């Protein structure tokens, strides 16, 4: 009952006292000075990205900044393929990994708007294979026979806020039991996730995991459409996201930036997946499966900042899009981490990390910013205080790339000459 009452409080807060909505605007280009930013400051951000390329931290990068709904910065630097000497194209495709989650959550919010479910509905109402799922006695164990009965239902809200008890695709338990494989169907992965015990009681703890992939299956159940078809019809086409897809086939393969890993002082190609993104996956994975471009993701992020609308096209009702900006993690699961920015973060029903305490962050962020990144070197910020969207994408593993994303954030912040309050 605690989760139910808490989610109801979140919904009541949004409906009665949500943040003011910005008007929908197209991503027309504007000078930085016209929206309270410094051209020289943004040029310094470009110079710093080039320094990271020259230092061998990353091979290339594309980045965009929009303020007040206008595009004030868009740069492509370096190379997408060092071996071939290909310059980084502005329309390059990137493996966005966990930045897929927010797109999946937007589809879920659309279904909520249509009345297809309630946030406190048990997942088993729509996916019966989760009805009798048990909980590990020891969350660090891989013994799936040492379990106890689950007390609480796993709800849709738990999936959206990573508090369901499901684990990470890279956890030892899931890897040993082959829960996730890009060569299996979405139905098979859902079945695999349901047959493995939960790491903890639903609603009791935050554990970043495979939730969005399960949510993708739920979108299929609610809508009656294949998940990839649903995304195309209800998000990608309306928002003009022509480069967001689950594979780079044919000519698109040339646009896909290579992932590099620093090895003995040199960037070397590195394949993260056994089934590469230049082949059609069987698994349509809402958690980590999408490719996108910087411009596509900037359009998506601006739609969220605009509370559901872009260029006169509305894909979410304002009050539903507003849910992306409010913490919905049950009090029992807070804080969601024990160090760094996790201590200052919440998680929203829109599938976003929410900045609740900016002092916990090592880079400048406004309170109320929603953001996330991907494990191959991508990141975005949606800042309602500064009316600002930042999207930056490279392809590097590990994803830190010498701190190129953090440096870019600091320099964009320093380029603000007029600050919101």
C-alpha positions as CSV (number, residue, x, y, z in Angstrom):
1,X,0.0,0.0,0.0
2,X,3.0,2.3,0.5
3,X,3.8,2.4,-3.2
4,X,0.2,2.9,-4.2
5,X,-0.2,5.9,-1.9
6,X,3.1,7.4,-2.9
7,X,2.4,7.2,-6.6
8,X,-1.0,8.8,-6.0
9,X,0.8,11.6,-4.2
10,X,3.1,12.1,-7.2
11,X,0.2,12.2,-9.6
12,X,-1.7,14.7,-7.3
13,X,1.4,16.9,-7.1
14,X,1.7,17.0,-10.9
15,X,-1.9,17.8,-11.5
16,X,-2.2,20.5,-8.8
17,X,1.2,22.1,-8.8
18,X,3.3,21.1,-11.8
19,X,6.0,23.3,-13.3
20,X,5.0,25.9,-15.9
21,X,4.9,24.5,-19.4
22,X,7.0,25.9,-22.2
23,X,5.3,26.5,-25.6
24,X,6.1,24.1,-28.4
25,X,8.8,25.4,-30.7
26,X,10.6,24.1,-33.7
27,X,14.4,23.7,-33.5
28,X,15.1,26.8,-35.6
29,X,18.7,28.0,-35.5
30,X,19.5,31.1,-33.5
31,X,22.6,32.9,-32.4
32,X,23.8,32.0,-28.8
33,X,23.5,35.7,-27.8
34,X,19.8,35.9,-28.7
35,X,19.0,33.3,-26.0
36,X,21.5,34.4,-23.3
37,X,24.6,32.4,-24.3
38,X,28.1,33.3,-25.4
39,X,29.4,32.3,-28.8
40,X,32.9,32.5,-27.4
41,X,32.0,30.2,-24.6
42,X,30.5,27.6,-26.9
43,X,33.6,27.9,-29.1
44,X,35.6,27.0,-26.0
45,X,33.5,23.9,-25.7
46,X,34.3,22.9,-29.2
47,X,38.0,23.5,-28.7
48,X,37.9,21.3,-25.6
49,X,36.2,18.5,-27.5
50,X,38.9,18.7,-30.1
51,X,41.5,18.4,-27.3
52,X,39.9,15.2,-26.2
53,X,40.1,13.9,-29.8
54,X,43.7,14.9,-30.1
55,X,44.5,13.2,-26.8
56,X,43.0,10.0,-28.1
57,X,40.2,9.9,-25.5
58,X,37.6,9.6,-28.3
59,X,37.7,9.3,-32.1
60,X,35.0,11.7,-32.8
61,X,31.9,13.4,-31.4
62,X,28.6,15.1,-32.3
63,X,27.0,17.6,-29.9
64,X,24.0,19.9,-29.8
65,X,22.7,22.6,-27.5
66,X,19.2,24.1,-27.7
67,X,18.0,26.9,-25.5
68,X,14.5,28.4,-25.5
69,X,13.6,25.8,-28.1
70,X,16.2,27.1,-30.6
71,X,19.3,25.3,-31.8
72,X,22.3,27.4,-30.9
73,X,25.1,24.8,-31.2
74,X,25.6,21.8,-33.4
75,X,29.1,20.4,-34.2
76,X,30.5,17.2,-35.6
77,X,34.2,16.7,-34.9
78,X,36.8,14.0,-35.5
79,X,36.2,10.7,-37.2
80,X,33.6,8.0,-37.2
81,X,36.0,5.4,-38.5
82,X,39.7,5.9,-37.8
83,X,40.7,2.9,-40.0
84,X,39.0,4.3,-43.0
85,X,39.6,7.9,-42.2
86,X,35.9,8.8,-42.4
87,X,35.1,12.3,-41.0
88,X,32.4,12.2,-38.3
89,X,29.1,13.1,-40.2
90,X,26.6,15.4,-38.6
91,X,24.0,12.7,-39.2
92,X,26.1,9.9,-37.7
93,X,24.3,7.0,-35.9
94,X,25.3,6.1,-32.4
95,X,24.5,3.1,-30.1
96,X,22.6,5.1,-27.4
97,X,22.2,2.0,-25.1
98,X,20.4,3.3,-21.9
99,X,19.2,6.4,-23.6
100,X,16.7,4.0,-25.3
101,X,14.9,3.8,-21.9
102,X,13.4,7.2,-22.0
103,X,12.0,6.7,-25.5
104,X,10.4,3.5,-24.3
105,X,9.0,5.3,-21.2
106,X,7.4,7.9,-23.4
107,X,5.6,5.1,-25.3
108,X,4.4,3.8,-21.9
109,X,3.2,7.3,-20.9
110,X,1.2,7.5,-24.2
111,X,-0.5,4.2,-23.2
112,X,-1.2,5.6,-19.7
113,X,-2.8,8.7,-21.3
114,X,-5.1,6.3,-23.3
115,X,-6.2,4.6,-20.1
116,X,-4.7,1.3,-20.9
117,X,-3.2,0.7,-17.4
118,X,-2.7,2.3,-14.0
119,X,0.7,2.8,-12.5
120,X,-0.1,0.6,-9.5
121,X,-1.4,-2.3,-11.7
122,X,0.5,-5.5,-11.1
123,X,2.8,-6.4,-14.0
124,X,1.2,-9.9,-13.8
125,X,-2.1,-8.5,-14.8
126,X,-0.7,-8.2,-18.3
127,X,2.2,-10.6,-18.2
128,X,1.0,-13.6,-16.2
129,X,4.4,-15.3,-16.1
130,X,5.4,-12.8,-13.4
131,X,2.6,-13.9,-11.0
132,X,4.6,-16.4,-9.0
133,X,8.0,-14.9,-9.2
134,X,10.0,-15.4,-6.0
135,X,12.8,-13.3,-4.3
136,X,16.4,-14.4,-3.7
137,X,17.3,-15.1,-0.1
138,X,20.7,-13.5,-0.8
139,X,20.7,-10.9,-3.6
140,X,24.4,-11.6,-4.2
141,X,23.8,-15.3,-4.8
142,X,23.4,-17.0,-8.1
143,X,21.6,-19.9,-6.5
144,X,18.1,-19.6,-8.0
145,X,16.7,-22.3,-5.7
146,X,17.4,-20.3,-2.5
147,X,14.3,-18.1,-2.5
148,X,11.3,-17.0,-0.5
149,X,7.8,-16.0,-1.5
150,X,7.3,-12.5,-2.8
151,X,5.2,-10.3,-0.5
152,X,4.3,-7.3,-2.7
153,X,3.2,-7.2,-6.3
154,X,5.6,-5.9,-8.9
155,X,3.8,-2.8,-10.5
156,X,4.2,-0.8,-13.6
157,X,5.5,2.1,-11.5
158,X,8.2,-0.2,-10.1
159,X,9.4,-1.0,-13.7
160,X,9.5,2.7,-14.6
161,X,11.5,3.6,-11.4
162,X,13.9,0.6,-11.3
163,X,12.4,-0.6,-8.0
164,X,10.8,-3.9,-9.2
165,X,13.5,-6.2,-8.0
166,X,14.7,-7.1,-11.5
167,X,18.4,-6.8,-12.1
168,X,20.9,-5.6,-14.7
169,X,21.6,-7.3,-18.0
170,X,25.2,-7.6,-17.0
171,X,24.6,-9.1,-13.6
172,X,26.3,-12.5,-13.0
173,X,23.0,-14.1,-12.2
174,X,21.4,-13.0,-15.5
175,X,24.5,-13.8,-17.6
176,X,24.9,-17.3,-16.1
177,X,21.2,-17.9,-16.9
178,X,21.3,-16.3,-20.4
179,X,18.4,-14.0,-19.6
180,X,19.4,-11.5,-22.4
181,X,20.7,-12.2,-25.9
182,X,20.1,-10.0,-29.0
183,X,19.4,-13.2,-30.9
184,X,16.3,-14.3,-29.0
185,X,12.8,-12.8,-29.2
186,X,11.4,-10.2,-26.8
187,X,8.9,-12.8,-25.6
188,X,11.8,-15.2,-24.8
189,X,13.6,-12.5,-22.8
190,X,10.5,-11.6,-20.9
191,X,10.0,-15.3,-20.0
192,X,13.6,-15.6,-19.0
193,X,13.3,-12.5,-16.7
194,X,10.2,-14.0,-15.1
195,X,11.7,-17.4,-14.3
196,X,14.7,-15.9,-12.4
197,X,14.0,-14.8,-8.8
198,X,13.9,-11.1,-8.0
199,X,16.9,-9.6,-6.3
200,X,14.8,-7.8,-3.7
201,X,11.2,-7.2,-2.7
202,X,9.3,-4.9,-5.2
203,X,9.3,-1.3,-4.0
204,X,12.0,-1.8,-1.3
205,X,15.2,-0.8,-3.2
206,X,16.4,0.8,-6.4
207,X,18.3,-1.5,-8.7
208,X,19.1,-0.3,-12.2
209,X,18.1,-3.0,-14.6
210,X,16.2,-4.5,-17.6
211,X,12.9,-2.8,-16.7
212,X,12.5,-0.9,-20.0
213,X,12.7,-4.0,-22.1
214,X,9.9,-5.5,-20.1
215,X,8.0,-2.2,-20.6
216,X,8.5,-2.6,-24.4
217,X,6.6,-5.9,-24.2
218,X,3.9,-4.2,-22.2
219,X,3.5,-1.6,-24.9
220,X,2.9,-4.5,-27.3
221,X,0.2,-6.0,-25.0
222,X,-1.6,-2.6,-24.5
223,X,-1.4,-1.4,-28.1
224,X,-1.7,-4.6,-30.1
225,X,1.3,-3.5,-32.2
226,X,4.9,-4.8,-32.5
227,X,7.0,-2.6,-30.3
228,X,9.2,-1.3,-33.1
229,X,6.1,-0.5,-35.2
230,X,4.5,1.3,-32.3
231,X,7.6,3.5,-31.8
232,X,7.8,4.4,-35.5
233,X,4.1,5.3,-35.8
234,X,3.6,7.2,-32.5
235,X,7.0,8.7,-31.7
236,X,9.6,8.6,-34.5
237,X,7.4,9.7,-37.4
238,X,5.5,12.5,-35.6
239,X,8.7,13.9,-34.1
240,X,10.7,13.6,-37.3
241,X,13.1,11.1,-35.8
242,X,14.2,9.6,-39.1
243,X,17.5,8.2,-37.8
244,X,16.3,6.3,-34.7
245,X,16.1,2.6,-35.2
246,X,17.1,-0.9,-33.9
247,X,19.8,-1.7,-36.6
248,X,22.0,0.1,-39.2
249,X,21.4,-1.9,-42.3
250,X,22.5,-1.2,-45.9
251,X,23.7,2.4,-46.4
252,X,22.9,3.2,-42.8
253,X,25.9,1.0,-41.8
254,X,28.2,3.7,-43.2
255,X,26.7,6.2,-40.8
256,X,27.2,4.1,-37.7
257,X,30.2,5.3,-35.7
258,X,32.7,2.7,-34.6
259,X,33.1,2.0,-30.9
260,X,36.7,2.4,-29.7
261,X,38.5,1.3,-26.6
262,X,41.8,2.8,-25.4
263,X,44.4,0.0,-25.7
264,X,48.1,0.4,-25.0
265,X,47.8,4.2,-25.7
266,X,45.8,3.8,-28.9
267,X,42.1,3.7,-29.8
268,X,41.2,0.3,-31.1
269,X,37.9,-0.9,-32.5
270,X,35.8,-2.7,-29.9
271,X,32.7,-4.8,-30.4
272,X,30.4,-4.6,-27.3
273,X,27.8,-7.0,-28.6
274,X,28.1,-10.6,-30.0
275,X,25.5,-9.6,-32.6
276,X,26.6,-6.2,-34.0
277,X,24.2,-3.3,-34.7
278,X,24.8,-3.7,-38.4
279,X,22.7,-6.9,-38.3
280,X,19.0,-7.0,-37.6
281,X,18.5,-8.2,-34.0
282,X,15.7,-10.7,-33.1
283,X,15.4,-9.0,-29.7
284,X,13.7,-5.6,-30.0
285,X,15.1,-4.2,-26.8
286,X,13.5,-1.1,-25.2
287,X,16.2,-0.8,-22.6
288,X,19.4,-0.6,-24.6
289,X,18.6,-1.5,-28.2
290,X,18.3,1.8,-30.1
291,X,20.5,3.6,-32.5
292,X,20.0,7.4,-32.9
293,X,21.5,10.6,-34.1
294,X,22.2,13.7,-32.1
295,X,19.6,15.7,-34.0
296,X,16.9,13.0,-33.5
297,X,17.5,12.8,-29.8
298,X,17.6,16.6,-29.5
299,X,14.1,16.7,-31.0
300,X,12.9,14.0,-28.5
301,X,14.4,15.9,-25.6
302,X,12.9,19.2,-26.7
303,X,9.5,17.5,-26.9
304,X,9.9,16.4,-23.3
305,X,11.0,19.9,-22.2
306,X,8.0,21.3,-24.1
307,X,5.8,19.0,-22.0
308,X,4.8,16.7,-24.9
309,X,4.8,18.9,-28.0
310,X,7.3,19.7,-30.8
311,X,6.7,22.0,-33.7
312,X,3.0,21.9,-33.3
313,X,2.8,18.1,-33.0
314,X,1.7,16.8,-29.6
315,X,2.6,13.3,-28.7
316,X,1.8,13.5,-24.9
317,X,-0.7,15.5,-22.9
318,X,1.0,18.2,-20.9
319,X,0.0,16.8,-17.5
320,X,1.3,13.3,-18.6
321,X,4.6,14.6,-19.9
322,X,4.9,16.5,-16.6
323,X,5.4,13.2,-14.9
324,X,8.9,13.0,-16.4
325,X,9.9,15.8,-14.0
326,X,8.8,14.4,-10.6
327,X,10.5,11.8,-8.4
328,X,8.4,8.6,-8.1
329,X,10.8,6.3,-6.3
330,X,9.0,4.9,-3.2
331,X,10.4,6.5,0.1
332,X,11.5,3.0,1.2
333,X,13.9,2.9,-1.8
334,X,15.4,6.3,-1.3
335,X,18.2,7.3,-1.6
336,X,18.7,5.4,-4.8
337,X,22.5,5.1,-4.3
338,X,25.2,5.5,-1.7
339,X,27.7,7.8,-3.3
340,X,28.2,10.5,-5.9
341,X,25.4,11.9,-7.9
342,X,23.2,8.9,-7.0
343,X,22.8,10.4,-3.5
344,X,21.3,13.5,-5.1
345,X,19.1,11.8,-7.6
346,X,15.6,10.4,-7.9
347,X,13.9,8.6,-10.8
348,X,10.7,9.6,-12.6
349,X,7.7,7.9,-14.2
350,X,9.1,9.1,-17.5
351,X,12.2,6.9,-17.0
352,X,14.6,9.8,-16.2
353,X,17.2,10.4,-13.6
354,X,16.1,13.5,-11.7
355,X,18.5,16.0,-10.1
356,X,17.2,16.6,-6.6
357,X,20.5,17.8,-5.0
358,X,22.9,19.5,-7.5
359,X,25.6,19.6,-4.8
360,X,26.0,15.8,-5.2
361,X,27.1,16.2,-8.8
362,X,30.7,16.7,-10.0
363,X,29.5,18.8,-12.9
364,X,27.0,21.8,-13.0
365,X,23.3,20.9,-13.1
366,X,20.1,22.7,-12.1
367,X,17.8,21.2,-9.5
368,X,15.0,19.6,-11.5
369,X,17.1,18.6,-14.5
370,X,16.3,15.2,-16.0
371,X,19.1,13.4,-17.8
372,X,20.8,10.1,-18.5
373,X,23.5,8.6,-20.6
374,X,24.5,5.4,-22.5
375,X,27.3,2.9,-21.9
376,X,29.0,3.6,-25.2
377,X,29.6,7.4,-24.6
378,X,26.4,9.3,-25.1
379,X,24.5,11.7,-22.7
380,X,21.7,14.2,-22.6
381,X,20.3,16.8,-20.2
382,X,16.9,18.4,-20.1
383,X,17.0,21.5,-17.9
384,X,13.7,23.2,-17.2
385,X,15.3,25.9,-15.1
386,X,17.7,27.1,-17.9
387,X,15.2,26.0,-20.7
388,X,18.2,24.1,-22.0
389,X,18.7,20.8,-23.9
390,X,22.2,19.3,-24.3
391,X,22.9,16.1,-26.3
392,X,26.4,14.8,-26.9
393,X,27.4,11.5,-28.5
394,X,30.6,9.6,-29.1
395,X,31.4,5.9,-29.2
396,X,33.9,4.8,-26.6
397,X,34.2,1.9,-24.1
398,X,34.5,2.5,-21.2
399,X,32.2,5.4,-21.7
400,X,34.1,8.1,-19.7
401,X,36.4,9.0,-22.6
402,X,38.7,11.1,-20.5
403,X,35.7,13.1,-19.1
404,X,34.7,14.7,-22.5
405,X,31.0,14.7,-21.5
406,X,31.6,16.4,-18.1
407,X,34.0,19.0,-19.7
408,X,31.4,19.8,-22.3
409,X,28.7,20.2,-19.6
410,X,30.9,22.6,-17.6
411,X,31.7,24.7,-20.6
412,X,28.1,24.9,-21.8
413,X,27.1,26.0,-18.3
414,X,29.9,28.6,-18.4
415,X,28.6,29.9,-21.7
416,X,25.3,31.0,-20.1
417,X,25.2,34.7,-19.8
418,X,21.6,34.9,-18.7
419,X,20.4,32.3,-16.1
420,X,17.0,31.1,-15.2
421,X,15.9,31.0,-11.6
